[in-house]
């Protein structure tokens, strides 16, 4: 028997935002840390949630499209070694796996408890790939990762440091030919917000998408960046 991450319970964007903020607040309270960017997702995963992060190129991780995975019963997050020198993608992938922990671990465990889902050699984990059609659970983990790395309040405050009003990047700026391309304009804005808010552990593409999500910019489509797609590891969550 298999279970699809399309079958995860529906969650509103606000609920996902709240869950990510709850984790930030709980970590900050436990460590007496003043919340600020960059959000230390690797430290949160290892020191607060007690996951071991394993960077590997073995087995399925020899495939470049396999970005990361989480094995709940072993308290392990696996990250493809190819991402080790790509700080933005690495951190987004760690945050994405934390999203699976926060949003889907209890759901998968409840299914396991209700049904004979795993054989003795099954590993109850989720393996994430950068190919294929994205199921609902992956959208949720992506949204959680974006909210965790780029909390709404911090991003909005940084944006207001630089710009007075929301920006439609499809409107050509007469003062700068460089900004004639709306995607280049969006990337420039993202870089400015990253610098203003010290979001130095995220990619420009991730920030562009976050600014679109928060409706601080408009006029272009979401960019493909660190999104990861999931299939089961040893029959756990087939898509």
N, C-alpha and C positions, 0 to 999 in steps of 0.2 A: 504494500500500500504506500502511496505517496501523498504528499501535501504540497500545495502550491502557495507561494507567497502572494499570489493574487487573492488568496482566501483570508489574508490577515484582516482583522477588524478594521472598519473604516475609522479614520481619525481626521478631524478637521485640522487645517493649518494652524489655527490658534492653539489647539491641544498639543500639537507637536512642538510649537514654539514654547509653550508653558513647560512641557516636560524637559526640554533642553535647558531652559532657564532654571528650573528646579535643581538640576544637577550642578549647574554653575554655582548657584547660591549655596547648596549643601557643601560643595567642595570648599568654597570661600569661607564658609562658617567653620568648617573643620580645621582649616589651615590658617585661620585669621588672615586671610588674603583679601586685599582690596581689589575688587573686580575691575579688571582692565585688560585691554588687548596687549599682546597676543594671548588668547586663551590657551593654556598649556594642556592640550588634549592628550598628549603622550603621557604626561605626569598624572593626569586624571585617570587614564586607563590603568596605569601601572600601580600607582601609589594609593589611589582612592578606591577604584573598582577592583583592584587586585588581579588584573589580567597580566599575564606575561606576553610581551610583544616579541614575536619571533620573526625575524627578517630572513627570508629564505628564497632560494631559486631552485629548490629540489622538487621532484615530483611534478604535480600539476603546475607549480609555480615556474617551471621552465617556459611555460606559455606566457608571452608578454601580455595577453589580454586578461590573465588571471591576476587581479590586483590585490585582493586580500580575502580574508576569511575569519570566522570566529567559531571556536569550538567551546561550547558552553561548559560541558562537563569537565574539560581540562583547563578551564579558565585561561584560554590562549587566544590571542589575536595574531593572525599570520598576515604578513605584508610582503608583497613581491619585492625582492631585493633590487629590482630595476627602478623602484620608486625612491630608493634611499637618498639619491642625490637630486630628487625633484621635490623640494620641500613642500610646495603647495599641494601637490597630488598626494604626497605621503601623509600629510596632516589631514587632508580631507578624507582619505581612506581610513585612517585611524578613527576619525570622528564618525564616519559612516558605520564602522563596526560597533562603535559605542551606541549608535542609533539602533542597531539590531539588538544590542543588550537591553536598552531601555524600552524599546517598543515591542520586541518580538520574543524575547527569551521566555517570559511567562506563558505566552500563547503557545509556543512550541512545546513547552513542558506540560501544559494542560492536555495537549493532543497526545503526547507520549503517555501520560497517565491514563487517558481514556481508552486508548487503543494500543494494540501490539504493533507499534510502529517501527521499532528498532530490533534488529537481530543482535546477537551477542557481539558481532564484530562491527556493528554500525558505530559511526562517530556522529553524535548529534551536533552538527555544525552547519554553518552557511558559508558557501564559497562564492566569491563575488567576481564577476567578469565584466569586461568593458565591451561586450558584444551582445547582440540579441535584443529581443523585445523586453522592455522594462516592466516587471509586474508591480502591483500596488505596494508591496512591502519594500521594494527598492526605491520607489518614489518617496516613501515615508522616511527611509534611512537617509536619503539625500537631503531632504528638507531638514531633518534633524541635524545633520552634519553642518549644513549652512548656518542654521540658527545657533548651533553650539560654537562654531568658530567665529561667527559674525553676529553677535546678539543685536537685536533690533535697536535697543536704546543706544548702544555704543556706535553703531553705524550711523544712525540718524544724527547723533550729536556731532560726529566727525564730518558728515555731509554739510551740516549747517555752519561749521567752521569755515568751509570753503565756498559754499554757494548759498545765496539767499532763497532761491526758489527751486522747485523740481524742474528737471530738464527733459525736453523732448529732443533726443539726439539726432532725430531725422531732420530737424531744422538746421539749415546750413548757417554756420557762423561766418558773417562777412569779414570779421577781423582776422580770421586764421584759415588760410587754405588747407592747412593740415587737418582741420576739423571738417572738411567737406565730406569725408567718409564717415557715416554715423557710427560704424563699428570702431574706427580709430578714435573717434570722439569719446565713445563709451569707455574704451580702454584707458584713455587719458584721464577721464574722470575717476575711474576705478583706481588707477595708480595714485592719484591725488588723495583719495579717501584712505587708501592703505597707508600712505605716508602720514596723513594728518592724524589718523587714529592708531597708528602703530600696529596695524594688522599685518605684520611682516611674516606671518606663517601661512598666508593664503595666496592663491594665484589671482592674477588680474581677471581671468575668466570667471572664477568663482565669485569675485566681488561684483563683476558686472551683473551676473545672475542674481546676486543678493539685492543689488540696487534696483533691478527690475522687479523682483519679488516684493520689495518694500515700496514700490511705485515712486521711488525717488528719481528714477530716469524712466523714459519710455521711448518708443520709436523704432526699436529693433526686436528681433526674436531672441529667446534665450539661447545662450551659446553652449555648445557641448564642451564640458570641461572634465570634471572628475567623477562624473556619474558612473556608478558601477551596477552591473546586472548580475543576478544571482541564479545559480542552479544548485542542486543538492550535492552535498558531500556524502557519498555512500548512501544515497537513497533517502536523505532527510527531507529535502524540500524541493522536489522536482518542479520545474517550470515548463 
